[in-house]
Amino acid sequence: MVEEENIRVVRCGGSELNFRRAVFSADSKYIFCVSGDFVKVYSTVTEECVHILHGHRNLVTGIQLNPNNHLQLYSCSLDGTIKLWDYIDGILIKTFIVGCKLHALFTLAQAEDSVFVIVNKEKPDIFQLVSVKLPKSSSQEVEAKELSFVLDYINQSPKCIAFGNEGVYVAAVREFYLSVYFFKKKTTSRFTLSSSRNKKHAKNNFTCVACHPTEDCIASGHMDGKIRLWNFYDDKKYTYTCLHWHHDMVMDLAFSVTGTSLLSGGRESVLVEWRDATEKNKEFLPRLGATIEHISVSPAGDLFCTSHSDNKIIIIHRNLEASAVIQGLVKDRSIFTGLMIDPRTKALVLNGKPGHLQFYSLQSDKQLYNLDIIQQEYINDYGLIQIELTKAAFGCFGNWLATVEQRQEKETELELQMKLWMYNKKTQGFILNTKINMPHEDCITALCFCNAEKSEQPTLVTASKDGYFKVWILTDDSDIYKKAVGWTCDFVGSYHKYQATNCCFSEDGSLLAVSFEEIVTIWDSVTWELKCTFCQRAGKIRHLCFGRLTCSKYLLGATENGILCCWNLLSCALEWNAKLNVRVMEPDPNSENIAAISQSSVGSDLFVFKPSEPRPLYIQKGISREKVQWGVFVPRDVPESFTSEAYQWLNRSQFYFLTKSQSLLTFSTKSPEEKLTPTSKQLLAEESLPTTPFYFILGKHRQQQDEKLNETLENELVQLPLTENIPAISELLHTPAHVLPSAAFLCSMFVNSLLLSKETKSAKEIPEDVDMEEEKESEDSDEENDFTEKVQDTSNTGLGEDIIHQLSKSEEKELRKFRKIDYSWIAAL
Amino acid sequence: MAAGGGGSCDPLAPAGVPCAFSPHSQAYFALASTDGHLRVWETANNRLHQEYVPSAHLSGTCTCLAWAPARLQAKESPQRKKRKSEAVGMSNQTDLLALGTAVGSILLYSTVKGELHSKLISGGHDNRVNCIQWHQDSGCLYSCSDDKHIVEWNVQTCKVNKWKGDNSSVSSLCISPDGKMLLSAGRTIKLWVLETKEVYRHFTGHATPVSSLMFTTIRPPNESQPFDGITGLYFLSGAVHDRLLNVWQVRSENKEKSAVMSFTVTDEPVYIDLTLSENKEEPVKLAVVCRDGQVHLFEHILNGYCKKPLTSNCTIQIATPGKGKKSTPKPIPILAAGFCSDKMSLLLVYGSWFQPTIERVALNSREPHMCLVRDISNCWAPKVETAITKVRTPVMNSEAKVLVPGIPGHHAAIKPAPPQTEQVESKRKSGGNEVSIEERLGAMDIDTHKKGKEDLQTNSFPVLLTQGLESNDFEMLNKVLQTRNVNLIKKTVLRMPLHTIIPLLQELTKRLQGHPNSAVLMVQWLKCVLTVHASYLSTLPDLVPQLGTLYQLMESRVKTFQKLSHLHGKLILLITQVTASEKTKGATSPGQKAKLVYEEESSEEESDDEIADKDSEDNWDEDEEESESEKDEDVEEEDEDAEGKDEENGEDRDTASEKELNGDSDLDPENESEEE
């Protein structure tokens, strides 16, 4: 049984991936992106999240590789710290406390001990680029207060700052100005775009800037879609050429590593590669799905990646072929459909890409796929009124899917379409069964299937603002040519021309409740007779649902005036009501419980109750500062067994909710570490690399040596400790490079340990060799450790000096341990 | 084809390709195919997650594979250790996959990074690796091989421990639920104590190499005696070419060596999955995939000795639909089956090994045989495109039903309102009027004579139309209905016999729903029919249900300027009637041809309209609901005399006709209110 702690709200997915430019690791194996308070490390090959680096207490705003050690990563955050990470193991190495809010981070290989950050001083919208000197210190937390001012009055976005020509200058753009600061001369040149006010150039403000890696060339993107390439001859003299393909604002620019080509992207969702900076020599990668927000290039030059507004990162090969997609929960647009659970795949279903329904796996926090409902080419352009997928519902255990799409250009021009999809088991996919044009005269407000288990005929109800609700049933449409089924309208109901706002079926499907503004009407689902009406005169009904299981005689309605009513269907009387401004009301499919989220000025509160008693089972205040928009109960595969009464509602289902900023949250009783750090626990399996040609050269040589040695030793019936078993060596090889003491300190010990003494006949007495002896007892066993090669280690030992003293406790202990080891046998040399 | 591929070289090698579901949520399915590729599929959306080709994939093909238990932990600091011990199951990320090869090496592949993690060679096997098992907690890996040895690999410390497991090749391994014992099997089954590597028990085993071993219970059946972790547990074994799966029990005394019970299946087991029973009452559920591509499901409470082999509770087969008459349904082999965590559904992997389909099937224990019909013909083409974009396009073909406003089914059908008694009465009446066949024949004779005469005199359009409607002859109808001549239409309509009016209207409605171009022509006809025969129509008792579709159609078509068109239609009708009444009444209406045309197939309409003619006075109030304005009565009276003289209504056809219908059969409450 799970140990019970407090129920906490945890973020369970759908965090933003496209907030800042993604950063590639030096070998292009990993890609890093900021995601809320975390930095995520993805594999570029498998699209899998390898690590989540957590430690920041506020939004992470920038990440950069450490230019001096490409196995380390800097990140800065609004919490005022810069953190240094070892991304391979997911370990926080160091924290530099700057103190003020940091909005972006830049590193420069030339500026060894300092990084550049954007901070805002005094007034809220004035931002400065400053360089921060990172002090060398052994402690885990270091204060870095030594700021030196570089540029003032700059744009907050890191896209508007670029370092160029191996760090000779920094370029910043804002509105109509391009300022270039030369580090050596410490001068700033400012260029203003001419005639920025007249009509012809009305939209030529700067949007982004990129600098050529080796030449004095700056590329700037503009609102009107032009890219200007500035070439400098002097401080004041410059020429620029114009590249124009984008019809809308240029969102981001990037030079390739060698600087031969320039990449640009924008709302057209086409990645354009300009070769040799000429207008006619360009290549395209079209149909990337959504607006390109950021472009980045791997240091090795073999990969590009684009971050898109629909929360995805596309990894693109050098030859402009998309190779992988890292897709989070699509959150480009507002969610109209609400949260649903696909009964078949148990995936969360909601609006996805434009015109698509996305299926999102909650277990693996990964998008499964997008289902293209509208099936029309999406035109990325500002101000176009698109067809929106407004409603969707699953029926009959996932066999039917109803979708409603709508496009409203003007008040009177409404286009409505309802599609009913059947799940075809043979082909394992949805097939359009019936398409209904203009099912109603006005917007459809609610859509529900009758999900009763014994219902012989699938039934769907649509409620609309035109004052009617329609009942659609599945009928046999067979004729002599084919067998077919199709949906037809069976009944049209209305109540005094009020707008129908909600509808829902009772659990057994015998009753249909339709709310008409303030009035709830109950209809018999067999004869479609109006059975009774409830009216509380407490404002329009916002949510309506029947109780379930033992509480099926109750009907609940939440009104806009903040009243929650519960009617008894047997006595046709109001059972109880409560003053609660309900935003979300969701029944649990597996129990009688109903979750309601109320909205107050402070935040959102959760109430879980049974309709039979007005006293809530569980209350949690302040689950979110934002407005909660949708919620859903997700049945658990394996029921939990919480015994305490307050948590019992979580036994069979889990409650997920979506806030206005579209983060998906849920409730968990697990302790924070467990929930948040599944990925930091990793396998410490020994990594032995596959054989390489290098290995063959060295390895063979070694083997021969070993064999020779063995032969000689066997003759003498003495077994030498194999070099791999010497702790000094294994410690040296297996300890991460950044935590090792200086090479000078280790060198003598290391070399000593490698030396073979000729007088090691007493080798068996070496204390650490106990297990060796053990194994000799069984004849068949022999032990040989794999040869491990750690190329990086040797390449990075130079850095060891910087961080001699910052060793974690366990590592200190290890070091201490091998100080204690008896090296007397070495002395015997 | 797929199943036989793995073991084609060696008759005693187990059939089937090495494959496994990832532990816990079964998010992935790894399959090492015979071409040496390792493919990992996502089970939720059937997408190829990654593909890996070991560098030595041709010489050392993969013979077995095993997922590591969800991420092994790093050595925890003492502070962490104080926390709960249940952290093991919490991390649900699965990473390492161990692959055993035909040459004896073991590869550790990281599915998260998509690259080879390590290669375990030294001190290992020098022959084909037959089975790999991960230890659930310690991070150790056990492998067995044709070289008769069992090797324990500690992947954290890289320690290798090798011991001789059998006198022949060791083909299968299984670790006990408490992690302290190891089962190994060549032909006989041995239970080892892991710590000392000593044999604890012997079991008889099978005649052929054992291909699968599995513990089925984690708790002994009788809880009275203290449980030492192994005694009393059951385990299961399956062997090559053996249609029996044996169940063994670890007994405290070392005597019993034979199987406790056995399950029988149709062919050699290829893949076995089971749900562990946690208490005594809960049955063990077992899914066995056989080489013939079937899945057998067993549900049994393991409790002691049973002589007779048990047969399966349920068999699952998959077949192609077999379209048309030629192709017969073909079976689709099932490659693997795994129970989902809720134990109520099964993940099935079927099709070919290079493009398998993964489906979650809910289990229904009632049915003894399930045959799923699946169409995998479109699965053969590799789906590279969808792999990148993750977009699925549901099928939208022309077979889908399309409902637009006006088409029946878009709006609720108007159900016949008049009470039943009325109809019964009228039927009786018609029954009373029954005439002898002789009389009928006589009447028919007269009728034909008359017709013949008229045919000579007038245009043949009415006759053609009547015949067309009766015979439903498309050609004939087309010939008549596609005229554009307004006068001709008018005359034709005027001469139509009354009993054909309703069929004509229905035919027109059908055509109006069709292509807009033809609808333009039909509107002319409709207008004529409605102006000329308004009076007849208004007498019909069941007009509302009969023409409801037409009404809804018109209602939806004129929706844009509804009120304007209502007004326009009414005015036109008034003016037509006024002008018509001003004309002479001298011209006799030639429409009334026969008083007695009795045709059996259309008897109802016939009788209806006769009756309606006779007692239109009586029927009046019932047919036309409540509010019929006096204007409508005018219309009828005058309409009888109207002889197609209304030329002025050339324009605005549909609005006019629309209105006329409104006048006739006021269905819409809105109209009522307007008129008042």
Contacts between the chains, C-beta under 8 A, distances in Angstrom:
chain1	res1	chain2	res2	distance
A	2	B	86	7.1
A	3	B	84	5.7
A	3	B	86	7.6
A	29	B	113	7.2
A	29	B	115	7.7
A	43	B	112	6.1
A	43	B	113	5.0
A	43	B	114	5.6
A	45	B	50	7.2
A	45	B	113	7.0
A	45	B	114	3.5
A	45	B	115	6.9
A	46	B	49	7.1
A	46	B	50	5.2
A	46	B	111	6.6
A	46	B	112	6.3
A	46	B	113	6.7
A	46	B	114	3.8
A	48	B	111	7.2
A	48	B	112	4.4
A	48	B	113	7.6
A	48	B	114	7.6
A	49	B	112	7.8
A	50	B	112	5.5
A	50	B	113	6.4
A	289	B	389	7.1
A	322	B	388	5.4
A	323	B	388	7.7
A	324	B	388	7.6
A	325	B	388	5.9
A	325	B	389	7.1
A	325	B	390	6.5
A	327	B	390	6.3
A	344	B	360	7.3
A	345	B	44	5.9
A	345	B	45	7.7
A	345	B	360	7.2
A	347	B	44	6.8
A	353	B	391	7.5
A	356	B	391	6.9
A	359	B	45	7.3
A	361	B	27	7.8
A	361	B	44	5.3
A	363	B	25	4.9
A	363	B	27	6.9
A	363	B	92	7.1
A	364	B	25	7.2
A	364	B	27	5.2
A	364	B	44	7.5
A	364	B	92	7.8
A	367	B	390	6.3
A	368	B	42	7.7
A	368	B	44	5.2
A	368	B	45	4.1
A	368	B	390	7.6
A	369	B	45	5.1
A	369	B	47	7.5
A	369	B	386	7.6
A	369	B	390	4.9
A	369	B	391	6.7
A	369	B	392	4.8
A	370	B	389	8.0
A	370	B	390	6.0
A	370	B	391	4.8
A	370	B	392	6.9
A	371	B	391	8.0
A	371	B	392	5.4
A	371	B	393	8.0
A	371	B	394	6.1
A	372	B	391	5.7
A	372	B	392	6.8
A	372	B	393	4.7
A	372	B	394	6.9
A	373	B	394	7.4
A	375	B	393	6.7
A	375	B	396	6.1
A	421	B	394	5.8
A	424	B	395	7.6
A	425	B	372	7.2
A	425	B	373	7.4
A	425	B	374	7.1
A	426	B	321	5.8
A	426	B	373	5.6
A	426	B	374	5.5
A	426	B	375	4.1
A	427	B	374	7.8
A	427	B	375	5.0
A	427	B	378	6.8
A	427	B	395	7.5
A	428	B	46	7.6
A	428	B	357	6.7
A	428	B	359	6.3
A	428	B	374	7.2
A	429	B	392	6.9
A	429	B	394	6.0
A	429	B	395	6.5
A	430	B	394	3.8
A	430	B	395	7.2
A	431	B	394	6.5
A	431	B	395	4.4
A	431	B	396	8.0
A	431	B	397	7.5
A	431	B	400	7.8
A	432	B	394	6.6
A	432	B	395	6.5
A	432	B	396	4.4
A	432	B	397	7.2
A	432	B	400	4.2
A	433	B	400	5.9
A	433	B	401	6.7
A	434	B	400	6.3
A	434	B	401	4.4
A	434	B	402	7.6
A	434	B	403	6.4
A	435	B	400	5.7
A	435	B	401	7.2
A	435	B	402	5.0
A	435	B	403	7.0
A	436	B	402	7.9
A	436	B	403	4.3
A	436	B	404	7.9
A	436	B	410	6.6
A	437	B	402	7.3
A	437	B	403	6.8
A	437	B	404	4.4
A	437	B	405	6.9
A	438	B	404	7.2
A	438	B	405	5.4
A	439	B	403	7.8
A	439	B	410	7.5
A	441	B	559	7.9
A	470	B	411	7.9
A	470	B	412	7.3
A	471	B	412	7.7
A	475	B	409	7.9
A	477	B	401	6.4
A	482	B	399	7.4
A	484	B	399	7.1
A	484	B	401	7.3
A	486	B	401	3.7
A	486	B	409	7.3
A	487	B	401	7.2
A	487	B	403	7.6
A	487	B	409	7.6
A	488	B	403	7.5
A	488	B	408	7.5
A	488	B	409	3.5
A	488	B	410	7.9
A	488	B	413	8.0
A	489	B	403	7.9
A	489	B	409	6.0
A	489	B	410	5.9
A	489	B	411	5.4
A	489	B	412	4.9
A	489	B	413	7.8
A	490	B	412	6.0
A	491	B	412	5.1
A	492	B	411	6.3
A	492	B	412	4.5
A	637	B	340	6.9
A	637	B	341	4.5
A	637	B	342	4.3
A	638	B	341	5.3
A	638	B	342	6.5
A	670	B	90	7.2
A	671	B	83	7.2
A	671	B	84	7.9
A	673	B	83	7.5
A	674	B	87	6.1
A	674	B	90	5.1
A	678	B	71	7.4
A	678	B	90	6.4
A	678	B	91	3.8
A	678	B	92	6.6
A	678	B	93	5.9
A	679	B	71	7.8
A	679	B	91	7.3
A	679	B	93	6.1
A	681	B	71	5.6
A	681	B	72	7.9
A	681	B	73	4.5
A	681	B	74	6.0
A	681	B	87	7.8
A	681	B	91	5.5
A	682	B	71	6.2
A	682	B	72	7.8
A	682	B	73	7.8
A	682	B	74	6.0
A	682	B	95	7.8
A	683	B	68	7.0
A	683	B	71	5.9
A	683	B	72	4.5
A	683	B	74	7.9
A	683	B	95	6.2
A	683	B	96	6.0
A	683	B	139	7.4
A	683	B	155	7.4
A	684	B	72	7.2
A	684	B	74	5.0
A	684	B	75	6.8
A	684	B	139	7.9
A	684	B	156	5.2
A	685	B	72	7.3
A	685	B	96	6.8
A	685	B	108	6.5
A	685	B	117	6.6
A	685	B	118	6.4
A	685	B	139	7.2
A	685	B	155	3.9
A	685	B	156	6.1
A	686	B	118	6.3
A	686	B	155	6.4
A	686	B	156	6.8
A	686	B	157	7.2
A	686	B	158	4.3
A	687	B	117	6.1
A	687	B	118	5.6
A	688	B	118	4.2
A	688	B	119	6.1
A	688	B	120	7.5
A	688	B	158	7.4
A	689	B	118	7.6
A	689	B	119	7.9
A	690	B	55	6.7
A	690	B	116	5.4
A	690	B	119	5.2
A	691	B	119	7.6
A	771	B	159	7.6
A	775	B	161	7.4
A	778	B	163	6.4
A	778	B	197	7.3
A	780	B	149	7.1
A	780	B	162	5.6
A	780	B	163	5.4
A	780	B	164	5.7
A	781	B	160	7.8
A	781	B	161	5.6
A	781	B	162	5.3
A	781	B	163	6.6
A	782	B	123	5.8
A	782	B	160	7.7
A	782	B	162	7.1
A	783	B	123	6.4
A	783	B	159	6.3
A	783	B	160	5.7
A	783	B	161	7.7
A	784	B	122	4.6
A	784	B	123	4.9
A	784	B	160	6.9
A	785	B	122	7.6
A	785	B	158	4.8
A	785	B	159	7.7
A	786	B	118	7.3
A	786	B	120	7.5
A	786	B	121	7.8
A	786	B	122	5.9
A	786	B	158	5.6
A	809	B	77	7.7
A	810	B	77	6.4
